[in-house]
Amino acid sequence: MRQRGDLHALPIFATATITIGLSGYLAAVSARLAALFIVGLLLGITLYHSSFGFAGAYRRLILHGELRAIRAQMIMLAVASLAFAPLLAAGEFGGQMLSGAYAPVGVPMFFGAFLFGIGMQLAGGCGSGTLYAVGGGSPRMLLVLAAFCGGGFWASLHLGAWQSLPEWEPVVFGEHFGWGVAASLQAALLGVAAWGLRRNDCPAPAGKFHLWRGPWPLLAGALLLALLNLATLLLAGHPWSITWAFTLWGAKVSQALGWIPAADSFWSQPFQRSALESGILADVTSIMDIGLMLGAAIAALLAGRFAPVWRIPARSLCAALLGGLAMGYGARLSYGCNIGAFFSGVASTSLHGWLWIIAALMGSWIGVRLRPHFGLAN
């Protein structure tokens, strides 16, 4: 019979080995990819230690009117908007071309975000929340991730039909009104809203904060996430995104099972075809997602909270699979999740980011009311 210390040593050894091995491999291949992997690690540590989630924040807003996490998101968006603006206005930095998270607005985008909102409440996590919960040792969220990948791939096969519905070109406020004006006005409105809502804010939970073991203040998480998204923009040439990798992983598994991508219009396009033909570690989003999971695992191990619960009630399992499928399908239609569409979209002054969160909140309202039917507590 194994001793408890041996059981704890195994995840520590595995996490350290994978992290060091991937860091060394990526450093040998490309300093840029290695840097993005490190950014992913830091994102995972930040999300875990600050418990910076989106699904839970919206659920508490809908049920109890709690605004603490919402205010933190507003501050995060304001800081990122100001940080992004001069770089997106220049269009390049150090020879690296830069582009914001812009996307069309229309029926597919709005419906996809609405579906995502339902899914993240059933799953119990959003795009980033799924990854950091998996890294933190949640077997249930690993099932959500698998369904998320399947849903994203499934939607990719239907994109042609969805994009035949009414859809308009991206609207970018920075391009229409000037980057300085658009970003400053957006940041000011977010800052004023955050300040105005402070009286209705719930106080932060009492407790000591520790650098390595956590927890971290929510505001610290908001500021770090804004800065790490800025680092992603500088290194990758585009802001932080998550769900493209899930769609790619689903496609690679399907290809291994016999699916032929040449017959599909989406996967026949140059970028998608190149991603399918290349290894996972050649894809920036995949590298960052893997880094995020490992960073969350490091944080959970440092905090002494890496404790997987293997028994999952049948109804909770059903909600996990349905929620993951809904998020994957919705994210593909809406050009991203709470990170790629909402956070990075709003920080890029793109209208679709604002419309995304409206639709996602509408879907969350329904998802919150569905949770008790699956035995999930609100």
C-alpha positions in Angstrom: 0.0 0.0 0.0 1.4 3.4 -1.0 2.1 6.0 1.6 0.3 9.4 1.4 3.7 11.1 0.7 4.3 8.9 -2.3 0.9 9.8 -3.8 1.8 13.5 -3.4 5.2 13.1 -4.8 3.9 11.6 -8.1 2.1 14.7 -9.3 5.0 16.9 -8.2 7.5 14.8 -10.1 5.3 14.6 -13.2 4.5 18.3 -13.3 8.2 19.3 -12.8 9.4 16.8 -15.5 6.8 17.9 -18.1 7.4 21.6 -17.4 11.2 21.4 -17.5 11.1 19.1 -20.6 8.8 21.3 -22.6 10.7 24.5 -21.6 13.9 23.0 -22.8 12.4 21.7 -26.0 10.7 25.0 -26.9 13.8 27.0 -26.0 15.8 24.8 -28.5 13.1 25.3 -31.2 12.2 29.0 -30.7 12.9 31.6 -28.0 9.5 33.1 -28.8 7.6 29.9 -28.3 9.5 29.3 -25.1 8.5 32.8 -23.9 4.9 32.2 -24.7 5.0 28.9 -22.8 6.3 30.8 -19.8 3.5 33.4 -20.2 1.0 30.4 -20.2 2.6 29.1 -16.9 2.2 32.6 -15.3 -1.4 32.8 -16.5 -2.2 29.5 -14.9 -0.5 30.4 -11.6 -2.4 33.8 -11.6 -5.8 32.3 -12.4 -5.4 29.6 -9.8 -4.0 31.7 -6.9 -6.4 34.6 -7.5 -9.4 32.3 -8.2 -10.1 34.6 -11.1 -13.1 32.9 -12.8 -15.8 34.1 -15.1 -18.6 31.5 -14.8 -18.8 31.7 -11.0 -18.6 35.5 -11.1 -21.6 35.7 -13.5 -23.5 33.1 -11.4 -23.0 35.1 -8.2 -24.0 38.3 -10.1 -27.3 36.7 -11.3 -28.2 35.0 -8.0 -27.0 37.4 -5.4 -26.0 40.7 -7.2 -22.4 40.2 -6.1 -20.1 42.6 -7.9 -16.6 42.1 -6.5 -15.5 39.8 -9.4 -17.3 41.9 -12.0 -15.5 45.1 -10.8 -12.2 43.2 -11.0 -13.0 42.3 -14.6 -13.8 46.0 -15.4 -10.5 47.1 -14.0 -8.7 44.3 -16.0 -10.4 45.5 -19.2 -9.6 49.1 -18.6 -5.9 48.5 -18.0 -5.7 46.2 -21.0 -7.5 48.7 -23.3 -5.0 51.5 -22.4 -2.0 49.1 -22.8 -3.1 47.7 -26.2 -4.0 51.0 -27.8 -0.6 52.5 -28.7 0.6 49.1 -29.9 -2.5 48.4 -32.1 -2.3 51.9 -33.4 1.4 51.3 -34.5 0.5 47.9 -35.9 3.9 46.5 -35.1 6.5 46.3 -32.4 10.1 45.3 -32.8 9.5 43.9 -36.2 6.5 41.8 -35.1 3.2 42.7 -36.8 0.4 43.2 -34.3 -3.4 42.7 -34.7 -6.2 43.0 -32.2 -9.0 40.4 -31.5 -11.5 41.6 -34.1 -14.4 39.6 -35.3 -17.7 40.0 -37.3 -21.0 40.6 -35.6 -24.1 38.9 -36.5 -26.4 35.9 -35.8 -23.7 33.2 -35.5 -21.6 35.3 -33.0 -24.6 36.2 -30.8 -26.1 32.7 -30.8 -22.7 31.2 -30.2 -22.0 33.4 -27.1 -25.5 32.7 -25.8 -24.9 29.0 -26.1 -21.5 29.4 -24.5 -23.1 31.2 -21.5 -25.4 28.2 -20.9 -22.6 25.8 -21.3 -20.2 27.5 -18.8 -22.8 27.3 -16.1 -23.5 23.6 -16.7 -19.8 22.9 -16.9 -18.9 25.0 -13.9 -16.1 26.8 -15.7 -15.4 28.9 -18.8 -12.5 28.6 -21.3 -9.8 29.7 -18.9 -11.6 28.2 -15.9 -11.7 24.8 -17.5 -7.9 24.8 -18.1 -6.9 26.0 -14.7 -9.4 23.6 -13.0 -7.9 20.7 -15.0 -4.4 21.8 -14.0 -5.6 22.1 -10.4 -6.5 18.4 -10.4 -10.2 18.2 -11.3 -11.1 14.9 -13.2 -14.6 16.3 -13.9 -13.2 19.4 -15.7 -11.0 17.0 -17.7 -14.2 15.6 -19.1 -15.5 19.1 -19.8 -12.3 19.8 -21.7 -12.7 16.7 -23.8 -16.3 17.6 -24.6 -15.1 21.2 -25.3 -12.7 19.9 -27.9 -15.4 17.8 -29.5 -17.9 20.7 -29.6 -15.4 23.0 -31.2 -14.6 20.5 -33.9 -18.3 19.7 -34.5 -19.0 23.4 -35.0 -16.1 23.8 -37.4 -17.9 21.3 -39.7 -21.0 23.5 -39.8 -19.4 27.0 -40.1 -20.3 27.4 -43.8 -24.0 27.1 -43.0 -23.8 29.4 -40.0 -21.9 32.0 -41.8 -24.6 32.2 -44.5 -26.8 33.8 -41.9 -26.7 37.7 -41.4 -23.3 38.8 -40.4 -21.4 42.1 -40.7 -17.8 43.1 -40.9 -15.9 43.8 -37.6 -16.5 47.1 -36.0 -13.4 48.4 -34.3 -13.8 51.6 -32.3 -10.1 52.4 -32.4 -10.1 52.4 -36.2 -13.2 54.6 -36.4 -12.5 57.2 -33.7 -8.8 56.9 -33.2 -7.0 54.6 -30.8 -6.3 57.2 -28.2 -9.8 58.5 -28.0 -11.5 55.0 -28.2 -9.3 53.3 -25.6 -9.3 56.3 -23.2 -13.1 56.7 -23.4 -13.6 52.9 -22.9 -11.2 52.7 -20.0 -12.8 55.8 -18.4 -16.3 54.3 -18.6 -15.1 51.0 -17.2 -13.2 52.8 -14.4 -16.2 55.0 -13.5 -18.5 52.0 -13.5 -16.1 50.0 -11.3 -15.9 52.9 -8.9 -19.6 53.5 -8.9 -20.4 49.9 -8.1 -18.0 49.7 -5.1 -20.7 50.5 -2.6 -22.7 47.4 -3.6 -19.5 45.3 -3.5 -19.1 42.4 -1.2 -16.0 42.7 1.1 -13.0 40.6 0.2 -12.9 37.4 2.2 -10.7 37.7 5.3 -7.4 35.7 5.3 -3.7 36.0 4.8 -2.2 36.3 1.3 1.0 34.4 0.5 3.1 34.8 -2.7 3.8 31.1 -3.4 0.9 29.4 -1.7 -1.8 31.9 -2.3 -4.4 33.1 -2.3 -3.8 36.4 -4.1 -6.1 39.4 -4.0 -8.6 39.5 -6.8 -7.3 42.9 -7.9 -3.8 41.6 -8.2 -5.1 38.8 -10.5 -6.9 41.4 -12.6 -3.8 43.5 -13.1 -1.5 40.6 -13.8 -3.9 39.1 -16.4 -4.0 42.5 -18.2 -0.2 42.6 -18.2 0.1 39.0 -19.3 -2.3 39.6 -22.2 -0.1 42.5 -23.2 2.9 40.2 -23.2 0.9 37.7 -25.4 0.2 40.5 -27.9 3.8 41.5 -28.1 5.1 37.9 -28.4 2.4 36.3 -30.5 1.3 39.3 -32.5 -2.3 38.9 -31.3 -4.0 38.9 -27.9 -4.6 36.0 -25.6 -6.9 33.3 -26.9 -7.8 29.8 -25.8 -10.4 27.9 -27.7 -8.8 27.6 -31.1 -6.5 25.0 -29.6 -9.5 22.9 -28.4 -10.9 22.9 -31.9 -7.6 21.9 -33.3 -7.1 19.1 -30.7 -10.6 17.8 -31.6 -9.7 17.8 -35.3 -6.5 15.9 -34.7 -8.2 13.2 -32.8 -10.9 12.9 -35.5 -8.2 12.7 -38.2 -6.5 9.9 -36.3 -9.9 8.1 -36.2 -10.2 8.4 -40.0 -11.8 11.8 -40.7 -10.5 13.3 -44.0 -10.0 17.1 -43.7 -9.6 17.7 -47.4 -13.4 17.4 -47.9 -14.1 20.2 -45.5 -14.0 23.8 -46.6 -12.9 25.2 -43.2 -10.1 22.7 -42.7 -8.9 23.1 -46.3 -8.0 26.8 -45.7 -4.3 27.5 -45.5 -4.0 28.3 -41.8 -6.2 25.4 -40.6 -4.6 22.9 -43.0 -1.1 24.0 -41.9 -2.1 23.6 -38.2 -3.4 20.1 -38.8 -0.3 19.1 -40.7 2.0 20.5 -38.0 2.6 19.2 -34.4 0.7 20.5 -31.5 3.8 22.3 -30.2 4.0 24.4 -33.3 0.7 26.0 -32.4 0.9 29.1 -30.2 -2.5 28.7 -28.6 -1.8 25.1 -27.8 1.5 25.9 -26.2 -0.1 28.6 -24.0 -3.0 26.3 -23.1 -0.6 23.6 -22.0 1.4 26.1 -20.1 -1.7 27.4 -18.4 -2.6 23.9 -17.2 0.9 23.2 -15.9 1.0 26.6 -14.2 -2.3 25.9 -12.4 -0.9 22.5 -11.4 2.2 24.2 -10.0 0.0 26.6 -8.1 -2.2 23.9 -6.7 0.8 21.8 -5.6 2.4 24.8 -3.9 -0.9 25.6 -2.1 -1.2 21.9 -1.1 -4.6 21.7 -2.7 -4.0 19.2 -5.5 -6.5 16.6 -4.5 -8.5 15.0 -7.4 -12.0 13.8 -6.6 -12.7 10.8 -8.8 -16.3 10.1 -7.8 -18.6 12.2 -10.1 -22.4 11.8 -9.7 -24.1 10.8 -12.9 -26.1 14.0 -13.3 -23.0 16.1 -12.7 -21.2 14.1 -15.3 -24.0 14.7 -17.8 -23.9 18.4 -17.1 -20.1 18.4 -17.6 -20.4 16.8 -21.0 -23.3 18.9 -22.2 -21.6 22.1 -20.9 -18.4 21.3 -22.6 -20.1 20.5 -25.9 -22.1 23.8 -25.7 -19.0 25.8 -24.9 -17.0 24.3 -27.7 -19.7 24.7 -30.3 -20.6 28.2 -29.1 -17.0 29.4 -28.9 -16.3 28.4 -32.5 -19.4 30.3 -33.7 -18.7 33.4 -31.6 -15.0 33.7 -32.5 -13.8 32.8 -29.0 -14.7 32.5 -25.4 -14.6 34.7 -22.3 -10.9 35.3 -23.1 -10.5 35.5 -26.9 -13.8 37.1 -27.6 -14.7 39.1 -24.5 -11.4 40.0 -22.7 -9.2 40.4 -25.8 -12.0 41.7 -28.0 -13.0 44.5 -25.6 -9.3 45.3 -25.0 -9.0 45.7 -28.7 -12.0 48.0 -28.8 -14.0 45.6 -30.9 -17.8 45.8 -30.8 -18.1 42.0 -30.9 -16.4 41.7 -27.5 -19.2 43.8 -25.9 -22.0 42.0 -27.8 -20.4 38.7 -26.8 -20.7 39.4 -23.0 -24.3 40.5 -23.4 -25.3 37.3 -25.1 -23.2 35.2 -22.7 -24.9 36.7 -19.7 -28.3 36.0 -21.2 -27.2 32.4 -21.7 -25.7 32.3 -18.2 -29.1 33.3 -16.7 -30.6 30.2 -18.3 -27.7 28.0 -17.4 -27.9 29.0 -13.7 -31.5 27.9 -13.6 -30.7 24.6 -15.3 -28.0 23.7 -12.8 -30.2 22.3 -10.0 -31.7 19.9 -12.5 -28.3 18.3 -12.8 -27.7 18.2 -9.0 -25.4 21.3 -9.1 -25.5 23.7 -6.3 -26.0 27.4 -6.9 
